[in-house]
Amino acid sequence: MPKAVSISQVPGKPGQVYYPLRIDEVSRPDPKPNELVIKLHAAAINHRDLFIRQHLYPAIAFGTPLLADGCGRVVAIGSAANPSWLNKRVVLNPGTGWNDSPDGPEAQGGYRLMGGTRSNGVGTLQEYCVIDQGEVEEAPPHLSDVECAAIPLAGLTAWRAVMVKCGARNLGPGKNVLITGIGGGVALMALMFVAGTGANAWVTSGNRAKIDKAVDLGAKGGVSYKDKEWVKKLLDLLPEANQRFDAIVDGAGGNIIEMAPKLLKDGGIVSVYGMTTGPKMPFVMQAVLKNIEVKGSTAGNRKEFRDMMQFVHEKRARPVSITYSILWTTMSKSGKPQKRLAITHGPHLPELQHLTWGELLRRHCRRRSSDIALISAHENQVLTYSELNRRSDILAAAFLDAGIQKGDRVAILLDNRSVYVDIFFACAKTGAIITLLNFAYTPTELRHALTLTKAKLLITATRTARYDYTKVLKNLERDLESLETLVHLSDVPAVDISASFSSKSCSYTEFLRRGSKCAVSTEAAVAGTSDSDILNIQFTSGSTGMPKAAALTHSGLLNSAIYIGRNLGITNRDRIIIPVPLFHAFGLCTCFAAGAAAVLPSAYFDAGMALSAVEKYHGTGLYGVTTMWIDMLSHPKFASTKRQSLRFGLISGSALPEGLLVRVGTKFPIPHLNTNWGMTELSSIVTMTTASDPMEKKMRTAGRLLPNFSAKIVEPDTGKCLPWGQRGEIVISGYGLMHSYFGDKDKTAQVLKQHPEDLLPGQAGRDTTGQLRVWMHTGDEGYFDPDGYFVITGRIKDLVIRGGENISPVEVEERLYMHPAIKQAAVFGIPSQRYGEEVAALLELEEGCDRPSDEEIRSWVRQTLARFKAPVKIWWLGDKARGIPAQWPKTSNGKLKKKDIKTLGAQLMKSEKQPLRASL
């Protein structure tokens, strides 16, 4: 029998009672001629439903199904109903009896909200319901069932307050709309609609975190209403072109009319949909003299519901409170609600920008041509956006003159220098694909990369302070048929290298000279490049085999940079220190997306030079992988370097141990230190904490999804979605997914997959274009905490599997980092005849500390973790007596090479030939 959930009556006074829920078996309804039978897939809860349970709502009904919001599929139709409704997924209008009158229900008392009242016997907290065919709209294909269920009542209330009451003349580009009390469901929906018209949405709240979240979702800014000068501070935020509000959307009441004359333009609108501060709202004569209109607003009519759903469909809008407002109601056969699945979606606002990097640079030139774009400290160079645009134009012309066409690969093998940036934008302007090569690649790896991508042109420094590529370049030039042009720089000016290469090579100076004399215009190339085109190939280091070539698009890289920058609060006034290698482009991208200045402290990472750059250039932001931050903390210059200008920091590259975050946050210190998670194949960072997140979240999680990404936790072997809170493989869908592994369809198919089950009730649904989603299977293990934050437990392949128990190296490393004598730690598995694997650790001693005994380290771990997670074998970096090297094996971008460390551990075990001691 179908199930329905309602309330049971128990004694108690209104406001003091809390009626219990009951699950009843009910008959499946039969439709009348114009009715539809809906099998409900999801429903949402509102404050109204809580008031019903507390007997604070009029005309409540015991035994009537609760809730007014729902989404489901039509499974039966009445004899006079339109047959096209059958099997369609629909969203239910939360009220009945109000057709299209703008003033109110056509009949006195005709409007009846669904759920738990005597006036309407229908509710959505049941498996089946029956409703008139005029009270449903087809569900937008880009939304899941759960997202659709979140919209109706809060959305319809917000729609009427914004779109109907404020009116078209007060909405749209250039208009300012104030939404008070941001954080509630209606206010958040109002933000979605205001932003969707192109108007500037501004907010107030007593909670700074809610204001920050609203900005993440598309608001231009906001202030705390608890501030005595909140009106002045709010007006100070408004643009010069319009220094008053056109409309106020208010759900509080109180003294909003008293404030309105100070805030609104003459003839402005106050649209009031609630009274959370009480039923009285004082009136002032100044509002009359300014011709201010005060309009009351309620939930809307059938026509407004239809208009709202059409807007959601056309704008691909997504309800922003989805993570917090949904009550999952799909029933299992036992009648109990099913467990919530581990599926989450980032905000849909701000909307994606459809722009190429070449167009972005041109835009910066129009708006901030004289602003500094790049400082290369070691080259003593400073470039403005105008100069960067001119230099990249010349290089782009040289590319076109050399026969480079859209889609051709231009490879770059360089250390960090200003030319790197010129090449990036020149490729963006011509539609060429910039292929970034790791400067530490071996000849075999270089040959593999250039052969795989069929690079047509290579730009490189034949000799640098650290590498001499002369021999390998001569061989590659000779052997690679696809390589038509070799452009070389030399960091040793006294050496003439022109005779070392064939006629298809030339110096960078000569190549630029050709470009400056070339009559070819780059305008057509820029116009012919789309944001969906591949811009960049970045190589990822695989655990086995040669590096894979991740092909990334203009859109993926640009929107990722925009969202990261917004999360960090980056503006054109920031100067960001970038010591990370430029063959990972995210550092530059976040700077240039915001129009900020990028500072390159050195050609290769140097902790001292990075610290000096912070002081000399008053850096406001600092990027680095985990090991770089450790090296800067322990550098002799650290204590004497002035670091007060730093506002934010970004630690990337690997899972961040809690102890290291505490050390960086307290010793630097940096006010806003953001933890994050992402990968090259996803165009960079996918999850981040925010400045307003509690320190506990920053220490224990990688934050929540950035806008326009979706995520699931699945079983690694089957791809089946797991319950919320359970560990599994993280899979990601959204704009940032790589186009492919370039030239490798098989590897691409192994990680980019569609899940047909997404279309089932309660699953992820379609993407924003209405298509079946594509998911990146990341190989990372993690889970979602109750608040939707990502907890990353490590690479699946790095797990230590001890006697069937999966042990995350990250959690053991986090504990080790908290020990005062440990500077750096790497935890890995070593072979064990008894358990298959056991936990081992390679540790680095903090300077000035005595080395703890192995047993002391184990005891330290066991204070907070299970006994079997303590390392049974412990080695110390630089222990010559045991044959342990003095330096960590690292990649060229500073990450620890876990594979090499694990191999070292196995070798040490073999050479020492000691039986493993039991850890239990």
Secondary structure, 3 states (H helix, E strand, C coil): CCEEEEECCCCCCCCCCCCCEEEEECCCCCCCCCEEEEEEEEEECCHHHHHHHCCCCCCECCCCCCCCEEEEEEEEECCCCCHHHCCCEEEECCEECCCCCCCCCCCCCCCEECCCECCECCCCCECEEEEEHHHEEECCCCCCHHHHHCCHHHHHHHHHHHHHCCCHHHCCCCCEEEECCCCCHHHHHHHHHHHHCCCEEEEEECCHHHHHHHHHCCCCEEEECCCCCHHHHHHHHCCCCCCCEEEEEECCCCCHHHHHHHHEEEEEEEEECCCCCCCCCCCCHHHHHCCCEEEECCCCCHHHHHHHHHHHHHHCCCCCCHHHHEECCCECCCCCECCCECEEECCCCCCCCCCCHHHHHHHHHHHHCCCEEEEEHHHCEEEEHHHHHHHHHHHHHHHHHCCCCCCCEEEEECCCCHHHHHHHHHHHHHCCEEEECCCCCCHHHHHHHHHHHCCCEEEEECECCCCECHHHHHHHHHHCCCCCEEEEECCCCCCCCHHHCCCCEEEHHHHHHHHHHCCCCCHHHHHCCCCCCEEEEEEECCCCCCCEEEEEEHHHHHHHHHHHHHHHCCCCCCEEECCCCCCCCHHHHHHHHHCCEEEECCCCCCHHHHHHHHHHCCCCEEEEEHHHHHHHHCCCCCCCCCCCCCCEEEEECCCCCHHHHHHHHHHCCCCEEECEEEEHHHCEEEEECCCCCCHHHHHHCCCEECCCEEEEEECCCCCCECECCCCEEEEEEECCCCCEECCCHHHHHHHEEECHHHHCCCCCCCCCCCCCCEEEEEEEEEEECCCCCEEEEEEHHHCEEECCEEECHHHHHHHHHCCCCEEEEEEEEEEECCCEEEEEEEEEECCCCCCCCHHHHHHHHHCCCCHHHCCCEEEECCCHHHCCCCCCCECCCCCECHHHHHHHHHHHHHHHCCCCCCCC
